[in-house]
Amino acid sequence: MDKGSFIISSIVMAISILYLIYQLFISKTTVGLEQEINEKMKARPVANVIRYLIFIAINSFLANMFFDIGWLLWISFFSAVALWILLVDHQFNFSYIISIIIILLIFLGAGVPKHQQSFLNHISEHTEYKCFSIECVKVSQVVIDDNLKTEIETYSIQGYSFDWYLLFAKGALLLKDEQGNMEEFRGVNIGGLWLLGK
């Protein structure tokens, strides 16, 4: 993330946090929510828990979106599930199933990376290949004459593609070594998890 994007994301995130603090904890507009919860559950502390869950769910979701911090999406997801458990009338019917599906689709879609560098980063972190903008380096250990040595091979990137489809993403990388041998990686990302194949 470049400096300009980071500054803009920080400003938007700060505005979101301040707005939610005002709306949930200072403004009188949530009095109706509190009265409704008090009538149903007769417990003021539950209203405060719901406020904090809303605050955490929304800001964790936005922080993941702006700063690409994946573990914040899990915090947002579990906060949303807790809200769903507290607020939804749990009767096994059509609207109940639809609400579950909508929550899952929102978080699955939010977890899918939208930037092209994601696939290269995954290959660099989870394989012996370290990829840069125009080439990849394969670092491996070999035994020569009973000595352990590091072997480095350079691969040029012949082709790279990344496609984002809202609920999943696909990536492909084609490499060529100095002898002309080709290596290909293909991957599908579902909910932030890359499934890699060669």
C-alpha positions in Angstrom: 0.0 0.0 0.0 1.5 3.4 -1.0 1.7 6.4 1.3 -1.2 8.3 -0.3 -3.6 5.3 -0.1 -2.5 4.7 3.5 -3.3 8.3 4.5 -6.7 8.3 2.7 -7.6 4.9 4.3 -6.5 6.2 7.7 -8.7 9.3 7.4 -11.7 7.2 6.3 -11.1 4.7 9.1 -10.8 7.5 11.7 -14.1 9.1 10.5 -15.8 5.8 10.6 -14.7 5.1 14.2 -15.7 8.6 15.4 -19.0 8.4 13.7 -19.8 5.0 15.2 -18.7 6.2 18.6 -21.1 9.1 18.4 -24.0 7.1 16.9 -23.7 4.1 19.3 -22.6 5.7 22.6 -23.4 9.4 22.6 -26.3 10.1 20.3 -29.9 9.5 21.5 -30.9 7.7 18.2 -30.0 4.3 19.7 -32.5 4.8 22.6 -35.1 3.0 20.5 -32.8 0.0 20.1 -32.1 0.0 23.8 -35.8 0.2 24.7 -36.7 -2.6 22.3 -34.0 -4.8 23.8 -35.0 -3.9 27.3 -38.6 -4.8 26.6 -37.6 -8.2 25.1 -34.8 -9.2 27.4 -35.2 -6.9 30.5 -31.4 -6.4 30.6 -29.6 -3.2 29.9 -26.2 -4.8 29.8 -27.3 -6.8 26.7 -27.9 -3.4 24.9 -24.3 -2.4 25.7 -22.9 -5.7 24.4 -24.9 -5.2 21.2 -23.5 -1.7 20.8 -19.9 -3.0 21.2 -20.5 -5.9 18.8 -21.8 -3.5 16.1 -18.8 -1.2 16.7 -16.3 -4.1 16.4 -18.0 -5.8 13.5 -18.2 -2.6 11.3 -14.8 -1.2 12.1 -13.0 -4.6 11.8 -14.7 -5.1 8.4 -13.6 -1.6 7.2 -10.1 -2.0 8.6 -9.7 -5.2 6.6 -11.0 -3.6 3.5 -8.8 -0.5 3.7 -5.6 -2.0 5.1 -5.8 -5.6 3.9 -5.4 -7.2 7.4 -7.0 -10.6 7.0 -7.4 -11.5 10.7 -9.6 -8.5 11.3 -12.2 -10.0 9.0 -12.4 -13.0 11.4 -13.1 -10.6 14.3 -15.8 -8.9 12.2 -17.3 -12.3 11.2 -17.5 -13.6 14.8 -19.0 -10.3 16.0 -21.6 -10.4 13.2 -22.4 -14.0 14.2 -22.8 -13.0 17.8 -25.2 -10.2 16.7 -27.1 -12.6 14.6 -27.4 -15.0 17.6 -28.7 -12.2 19.9 -31.0 -10.4 17.5 -32.5 -12.9 15.1 -35.6 -14.9 16.0 -34.2 -18.4 15.7 -36.9 -20.3 13.9 -35.9 -22.7 11.1 -37.6 -21.2 8.1 -36.9 -19.6 4.7 -35.8 -16.2 6.0 -33.6 -17.8 8.7 -31.7 -19.8 6.0 -31.5 -16.7 3.7 -30.0 -14.6 6.6 -27.3 -17.3 7.2 -26.5 -17.4 3.4 -26.3 -13.6 3.2 -23.9 -13.4 6.2 -21.7 -16.1 4.7 -21.6 -14.6 1.2 -20.7 -11.1 2.5 -17.8 -12.4 4.5 -16.6 -14.9 1.8 -16.7 -12.0 -0.7 -14.9 -9.7 1.6 -12.1 -12.2 2.3 -11.2 -12.6 -1.4 -8.2 -10.4 -2.3 -8.8 -7.8 -5.0 -5.2 -6.9 -5.8 -3.0 -8.7 -8.3 0.0 -9.0 -6.0 -1.9 -11.4 -3.8 -1.2 -14.5 -5.9 2.5 -13.7 -6.2 2.7 -13.0 -2.4 1.1 -16.4 -1.7 3.6 -18.2 -4.0 6.5 -16.4 -2.3 5.3 -17.2 1.2 4.2 -20.9 0.7 6.6 -22.3 -1.9 10.4 -22.3 -2.4 9.9 -19.6 -5.1 10.4 -15.9 -4.2 8.7 -13.7 -6.8 9.4 -10.1 -7.7 8.0 -7.9 -10.4 9.7 -9.5 -13.4 11.3 -12.7 -12.1 11.2 -15.4 -9.5 14.0 -17.1 -7.6 13.9 -20.7 -6.5 15.9 -21.4 -3.4 16.5 -25.1 -2.5 18.9 -27.1 -0.5 20.9 -29.9 -2.1 23.4 -32.4 -0.8 26.7 -32.5 -2.8 29.5 -34.8 -1.5 27.8 -35.1 1.9 27.6 -31.3 2.2 24.4 -29.3 2.4 24.4 -26.4 0.0 22.0 -23.8 -1.2 21.0 -23.8 -4.8 19.5 -20.8 -6.5 17.7 -20.8 -9.8 16.4 -17.8 -11.6 13.1 -17.9 -13.5 11.7 -15.1 -15.7 8.0 -14.5 -15.5 6.5 -15.4 -18.9 2.9 -14.8 -18.1 0.8 -13.7 -15.1 -2.9 -13.3 -14.7 -5.2 -12.5 -11.8 -9.0 -12.4 -12.1 -11.4 -11.3 -9.3 -15.0 -12.7 -9.5 -16.6 -11.1 -6.3 -16.8 -14.5 -4.4 -13.6 -16.0 -5.6 -10.4 -15.1 -7.5 -8.1 -17.0 -9.9 -4.4 -16.6 -10.5 -1.9 -18.1 -12.9 1.8 -17.7 -13.2 4.1 -19.1 -16.0 7.8 -19.2 -15.3 10.8 -20.1 -17.5 14.3 -21.0 -16.3 17.6 -20.3 -17.9 17.5 -23.6 -19.8 14.1 -22.9 -21.2 12.1 -25.3 -18.9 8.7 -24.0 -18.0 6.9 -24.0 -14.6 3.3 -23.1 -14.2 1.3 -22.3 -11.0 -2.5 -22.0 -10.9 -4.6 -21.1 -7.9 -8.1 -20.3 -6.8 -8.9 -18.1 -3.8 -12.1 -18.8 -1.9 -12.8 -16.5 1.2 -9.1 -15.5 1.4 -7.6 -19.0 1.2 -5.5 -19.8 -1.9 -5.8 -23.3 -3.2 -2.6 -23.8 -5.2 -2.0 -26.3 -7.9 0.8 -26.8 -10.4 
